[in-house]
């Protein structure tokens, strides 16, 4: 058993304990909620709130609040353990990938089938951890639309949007995986996620944008959700034409992963996610359409980013 496997086994036991603790706190909470419901029934039957029941309800609500906080803490602990397990699994995968899983042999990596790759990307977006902060706590960098810190360096195995040379176009934004980062040259080595086994790209830091590490909840952290672009209008013949209000302070160009591909294209947010499970609806810049924009398409929070030049207002 490898060192990674030993750590994962221990964390799985910790996860089991956290789940049991959360269930125990929920059982206590249900008892208090039941007592609150019964107290309200008696108050309603007597049609008055006596000092006795007022005092009793205050104690019940105080206990229920404490139980809910303990349950919440246990659930958060479980989520943190799950994240640690996923990180260890990723470290193990990277170690096997770059040192050779068969006794250190230097064999070329197999190319993943397209359908498997698309399924993996979708699962990665769905299982991205949800940021759950304390009341008043602001979401951290790389939560939804919150950019990374200026000195942030992505780790090997992290998924990023990378701006690479292309034979068909001058440059292209692709979904890539970090292989390494050279502190001296300030450059990343990344692999195209759709080109496993082929040559790596060596890119300056400004050409690499880390993907979000947490999903944002629109209800609790709306500032971590990208702004919706202003779009309106149609022609007199009934054909719809989208117009983008580039003078609006809320106008935001993004780079979004085009569905069923591994390439990022410039887009405008058409509608924001209403819940933490929802996707953005975006309009991709596309000259093949008469209006210059595609119909609205869904893109997960995981795959919507804004490069530094876009944040600075330079539309390149």
C-alpha positions in Angstrom: 0.0 0.0 0.0 1.4 3.4 -1.0 1.8 6.4 1.2 -1.1 8.1 -0.5 -3.3 5.0 0.0 -2.5 4.9 3.8 -3.4 8.6 4.1 -6.6 8.2 2.2 -7.6 5.2 4.3 -7.1 7.3 7.5 -9.1 10.1 6.1 -11.9 7.8 5.1 -12.2 6.8 8.8 -12.2 10.5 9.7 -15.0 11.1 7.2 -17.0 8.3 8.6 -16.7 9.8 12.1 -17.7 13.3 10.8 -20.8 11.8 9.1 -21.8 10.0 12.3 -21.3 13.2 14.3 -23.4 15.2 11.9 -26.2 12.6 12.1 -26.0 12.6 15.9 -26.4 16.4 16.0 -29.3 16.2 13.5 -31.1 13.8 15.8 -30.7 16.2 18.7 -31.9 19.0 16.5 -35.0 17.0 15.4 -36.0 16.5 19.1 -35.8 20.2 19.7 -37.7 21.1 16.6 -40.4 18.6 17.6 -40.6 20.3 21.1 -40.9 23.7 19.4 -43.7 22.4 17.2 -45.6 20.9 20.2 -45.1 24.2 22.2 -46.6 26.2 19.3 -49.5 23.8 19.1 -50.3 24.3 22.8 -50.0 28.1 22.4 -52.3 28.1 19.5 -54.8 25.9 21.4 -54.8 28.2 24.4 -54.7 31.3 22.1 -52.2 33.1 24.2 -48.4 33.1 24.9 -48.0 32.7 28.6 -44.7 33.7 30.4 -44.1 30.0 30.9 -44.3 29.0 27.2 -42.4 32.2 26.3 -39.5 31.1 28.5 -39.7 27.5 27.3 -39.7 28.5 23.6 -36.7 30.7 24.2 -34.8 27.7 25.6 -36.0 25.4 22.8 -34.9 27.9 20.1 -31.5 28.5 21.8 -30.9 24.7 21.9 -32.0 24.2 18.3 -29.6 27.0 17.1 -26.7 25.4 19.0 -27.5 21.9 17.6 -27.7 23.4 14.0 -24.3 25.1 14.4 -22.8 21.8 15.6 -24.3 19.9 12.7 -23.1 22.5 10.3 -19.5 22.3 11.8 -19.6 18.5 11.4 -20.8 18.7 7.8 -18.1 21.3 7.0 -15.5 19.0 8.6 -16.7 16.2 6.3 -16.5 18.4 3.2 -12.9 19.4 4.1 -12.0 15.8 4.5 -13.5 15.0 1.1 -11.4 17.8 -0.4 -8.3 16.3 1.2 -9.1 12.9 -0.2 -9.6 14.3 -3.7 -6.3 16.2 -3.5 -4.5 13.0 -2.4 -6.0 11.0 -5.2 -4.9 13.7 -7.6 -1.4 13.7 -6.2 -1.3 9.9 -6.6 -2.5 10.2 -10.2 0.1 12.7 -11.0 2.9 10.7 -9.4 1.8 7.6 -11.4 1.6 9.7 -14.6 5.0 11.3 -14.5 7.1 8.6 -12.9 5.4 5.6 -14.6 2.9 3.3 -13.0 4.8 0.2 -14.1 8.1 0.3 -12.1 9.2 3.7 -13.4 9.0 2.8 -17.1 9.0 5.7 -19.5 6.0 4.7 -21.6 3.8 7.2 -23.5 0.6 8.1 -21.8 -2.6 6.8 -23.4 -5.0 9.2 -25.0 -8.3 9.4 -23.2 -11.4 8.6 -25.3 -13.4 11.7 -26.2 -16.6 10.6 -24.5 -14.8 9.6 -21.3 -13.0 13.0 -21.3 -16.2 15.0 -21.7 -17.8 12.9 -18.9 -14.8 13.5 -16.6 -15.0 17.3 -17.2 -18.7 17.4 -16.5 -18.2 15.4 -13.2 -15.3 17.7 -12.2 -17.6 20.7 -12.6 -20.4 19.0 -10.6 -18.2 17.9 -7.8 -16.3 21.2 -7.4 -16.5 22.0 -3.7 -19.1 24.6 -2.7 -17.7 27.5 -0.6 -19.6 27.7 2.7 -18.4 30.7 4.7 -19.4 31.9 8.1 -21.8 34.9 8.4 -20.1 38.0 7.1 -17.1 36.0 5.8 -16.0 36.9 2.2 -15.3 34.2 -0.3 -11.6 33.5 -0.9 -9.6 33.9 -4.2 -10.6 31.3 -6.8 -14.1 31.0 -5.5 -16.4 31.5 -8.5 -15.6 34.9 -10.1 -13.0 35.9 -7.4 -9.6 36.0 -9.2 -6.5 34.4 -7.8 -4.0 36.4 -5.7 -1.3 38.1 -7.7 1.4 35.7 -6.3 -0.7 32.5 -6.7 1.0 29.6 -8.4 -1.1 26.6 -9.6 0.0 23.2 -8.4 0.9 20.2 -10.6 -2.3 18.6 -11.7 -4.4 21.7 -11.4 -6.6 22.5 -14.3 -6.1 25.9 -16.0 -7.1 27.9 -19.1 -3.9 28.3 -21.1 -3.3 30.6 -24.1 -1.2 28.6 -26.6 -0.1 29.0 -30.2 -2.4 27.3 -32.7 -1.8 26.2 -36.3 -5.3 27.2 -37.3 -5.4 30.5 -35.5 -2.8 32.9 -34.1 -3.5 31.8 -30.5 -6.1 29.8 -28.7 -7.3 29.3 -25.1 -7.4 25.7 -24.1 -8.2 23.6 -21.0 -4.8 22.3 -19.7 -3.2 20.6 -16.8 -0.3 22.1 -14.9 2.9 19.9 -15.1 5.3 22.2 -13.2 6.2 25.8 -12.6 9.7 27.3 -12.9 10.2 30.0 -10.2 13.3 31.4 -12.0 11.7 31.8 -15.4 8.2 32.5 -14.0 6.8 30.0 -16.6 4.5 27.0 -16.4 4.8 23.8 -18.2 1.2 22.6 -19.1 -0.4 19.7 -21.0 -3.4 20.2 -23.3 -6.1 18.1 -21.5 -7.1 16.8 -24.9 -3.6 16.0 -26.1 -2.2 13.6 -23.5 1.0 12.0 -24.5 2.0 14.8 -26.8 4.4 17.7 -26.2 3.9 20.2 -23.4 3.5 23.9 -23.7 5.9 26.3 -21.8 4.0 29.5 -21.1 4.5 32.7 -19.1 2.4 33.1 -16.0 0.2 35.7 -17.6 -0.9 33.1 -20.3 -2.2 30.7 -17.6 -5.4 31.3 -15.7 -6.2 28.9 -12.8 -9.8 27.6 -12.8 -12.0 28.2 -9.8 -11.4 25.9 -6.8 -14.9 26.4 -5.2 -18.4 27.0 -6.5 -20.0 30.2 -5.3 -23.6 30.3 -3.9 -25.5 33.1 -5.6 -27.7 33.5 -2.6 -24.9 34.0 0.0 -22.0 35.3 -2.1 -23.4 37.2 -5.1 -20.1 39.1 -5.5 -18.5 35.8 -6.5 -20.8 35.5 -9.5 -19.9 37.1 -12.8 -22.0 40.1 -13.8 -24.7 39.7 -16.5 -24.0 41.5 -19.7 -26.7 43.8 -21.1 -28.2 42.3 -24.2 -31.4 43.3 -26.0 -33.0 44.0 -29.4 -34.5 42.4 -32.5 -34.9 43.4 -36.1 -38.2 44.5 -37.6 -38.4 41.2 -39.6 -38.5 39.2 -36.4 -34.9 37.8 -36.6 -33.3 38.3 -33.3 -30.1 40.3 -33.0 -28.1 40.7 -29.8 -26.5 44.0 -28.9 -23.9 44.2 -26.2 -23.9 47.3 -24.1 -20.1 47.8 -23.8 -20.5 51.1 -22.0 -22.2 49.6 -19.0 -20.1 49.4 -15.8 -21.5 45.8 -15.3 -20.4 44.7 -18.7 -18.1 41.7 -18.4 -16.4 39.7 -21.1 -15.4 36.2 -20.0 -13.6 33.2 -21.4 -15.9 30.2 -21.2 -15.4 26.5 -22.2 -17.5 25.8 -25.3 -19.8 22.8 -24.5 -18.4 19.4 -25.6 -15.0 20.9 -26.4 -11.8 21.7 -24.5 -11.4 25.2 -25.9 -12.3 28.6 -24.2 -13.9 31.4 -26.3 -14.8 34.9 -25.5 -18.4 35.2 -24.3 -20.9 37.4 -22.5 -23.0 36.2 -19.5 -26.6 36.0 -20.6 -28.0 34.8 -17.3 -26.4 34.0 -13.9 -26.9 30.8 -12.0 -29.8 31.0 -9.5 -28.5 28.3 -7.3 -25.1 26.8 -6.5 -26.0 23.8 -8.8 -27.0 26.0 -11.8 -24.8 26.9 -14.8 -24.2 30.2 -16.5 -26.0 30.8 -19.7 -23.5 32.6 -22.1 -23.4 34.0 -25.6 -20.2 33.1 -27.4 -18.7 35.4 -29.9 -19.2 33.6 -33.1 -18.9 35.2 -36.6 -20.8 32.3 -38.2 -24.0 33.8 -36.8 -25.5 36.9 -38.4 -25.5 38.8 -35.1 -21.9 37.7 -34.2 -23.1 35.7 -31.1 -24.2 32.1 -30.6 -27.5 31.2 -29.0 -27.2 31.0 -25.2 -25.4 27.9 -24.0 -24.9 26.5 -20.5 -21.4 26.6 -19.0 -20.5 25.5 -15.4 -18.9 27.9 -12.9 -15.8 25.7 -13.1 -15.2 26.7 -16.7 -15.8 30.4 -16.7 -12.7 32.6 -16.2 -11.4 36.1 -16.9 -7.8 36.6 -17.9 -5.9 39.5 -16.4 -6.1 41.6 -19.6 -9.9 41.3 -19.5 -10.1 42.4 -15.9 -7.9 45.4 -16.7 -10.3 46.3 -19.5 -8.1 45.4 -22.5 -10.2 43.4 -24.9 -7.6 41.3 -26.6 
